[in-house]
């Protein structure tokens, strides 16, 4: 029984780098798709207001980018990098 458990754990440990690499690849692809969609929406002059993000937009208008990122993270449970990229996209779209 112990040997089987160790073999399963070993198999999982060996698979982790492959899974992490795959997840990163999917994330990069999703980021590219999101950037393209933002460009299309901007070209068509379509504003998509996400619920609760009015406060983030107001902070951006006031020039408080760091506070806007903090609020975005609180509202969406996003990570720091994701929040920063989203707020920067909002800032570019607003200009």
C-alpha positions as CSV (number, residue, x, y, z in Angstrom):
1,X,0.0,0.0,0.0
2,X,2.8,2.4,0.8
3,X,4.6,1.8,-2.4
4,X,1.5,2.5,-4.4
5,X,1.0,5.8,-2.5
6,X,4.6,6.8,-3.2
7,X,4.2,6.0,-6.9
8,X,1.1,8.1,-7.2
9,X,2.8,11.0,-5.4
10,X,5.9,10.6,-7.7
11,X,3.7,10.6,-10.8
12,X,1.9,13.8,-9.6
13,X,5.2,15.5,-8.9
14,X,6.6,14.6,-12.3
15,X,3.4,15.9,-14.0
16,X,3.3,19.2,-12.3
17,X,5.8,21.0,-14.6
18,X,3.9,19.8,-17.6
19,X,0.6,21.0,-16.2
20,X,2.0,24.4,-15.2
21,X,3.5,24.9,-18.6
22,X,0.2,24.1,-20.2
23,X,-1.7,26.5,-17.9
24,X,0.8,29.3,-18.7
25,X,0.4,28.7,-22.4
26,X,-3.4,28.9,-22.1
27,X,-3.1,32.1,-20.0
28,X,-0.9,33.8,-22.6
29,X,-3.4,32.8,-25.3
30,X,-6.3,34.1,-23.3
31,X,-4.4,37.4,-22.7
32,X,-3.8,37.8,-26.5
33,X,-7.5,37.2,-27.2
34,X,-8.5,39.7,-24.6
35,X,-6.2,42.3,-26.0
36,X,-7.6,41.7,-29.5
37,X,-11.1,42.0,-28.2
38,X,-10.3,45.2,-26.5
39,X,-8.9,46.6,-29.7
40,X,-12.0,45.6,-31.6
41,X,-14.3,47.2,-29.1
42,X,-12.2,50.3,-29.1
43,X,-12.3,50.5,-32.9
44,X,-16.0,50.1,-32.9
45,X,-16.2,52.7,-30.1
46,X,-18.2,50.3,-27.9
47,X,-17.9,50.8,-24.1
48,X,-18.5,47.7,-22.0
49,X,-19.1,48.7,-18.4
50,X,-18.3,45.9,-16.0
51,X,-20.5,45.9,-12.9
52,X,-18.9,47.7,-9.9
53,X,-16.0,49.1,-11.8
54,X,-17.3,52.7,-11.9
55,X,-15.2,53.4,-8.8
56,X,-12.1,52.1,-10.7
57,X,-12.8,54.3,-13.6
58,X,-13.3,57.3,-11.3
59,X,-10.0,56.7,-9.7
60,X,-8.3,56.5,-13.1
61,X,-9.9,59.9,-14.1
62,X,-8.4,61.3,-10.9
63,X,-4.9,59.9,-11.8
64,X,-4.9,57.4,-8.9
65,X,-3.8,54.4,-10.8
66,X,-2.4,52.4,-7.8
67,X,-5.6,52.9,-5.8
68,X,-7.6,51.9,-8.9
69,X,-5.6,48.6,-9.1
70,X,-6.3,48.0,-5.4
71,X,-10.0,48.5,-5.8
72,X,-10.1,46.4,-8.9
73,X,-8.4,43.5,-7.0
74,X,-11.0,43.9,-4.2
75,X,-13.9,43.8,-6.6
76,X,-12.7,40.9,-8.8
77,X,-10.4,38.9,-6.6
78,X,-7.8,39.2,-9.4
79,X,-4.1,38.9,-8.9
80,X,-1.8,41.9,-8.9
81,X,-0.6,41.3,-12.5
82,X,-4.1,40.7,-13.9
83,X,-5.5,43.7,-12.1
84,X,-2.7,46.0,-13.3
85,X,-3.2,44.9,-16.9
86,X,-7.0,45.3,-16.7
87,X,-6.7,48.8,-15.2
88,X,-4.1,49.8,-17.8
89,X,-6.5,48.6,-20.5
90,X,-9.3,50.6,-18.9
91,X,-7.0,53.6,-18.8
92,X,-6.1,53.3,-22.5
93,X,-9.7,52.7,-23.5
94,X,-10.8,55.9,-21.7
95,X,-8.3,58.1,-23.5
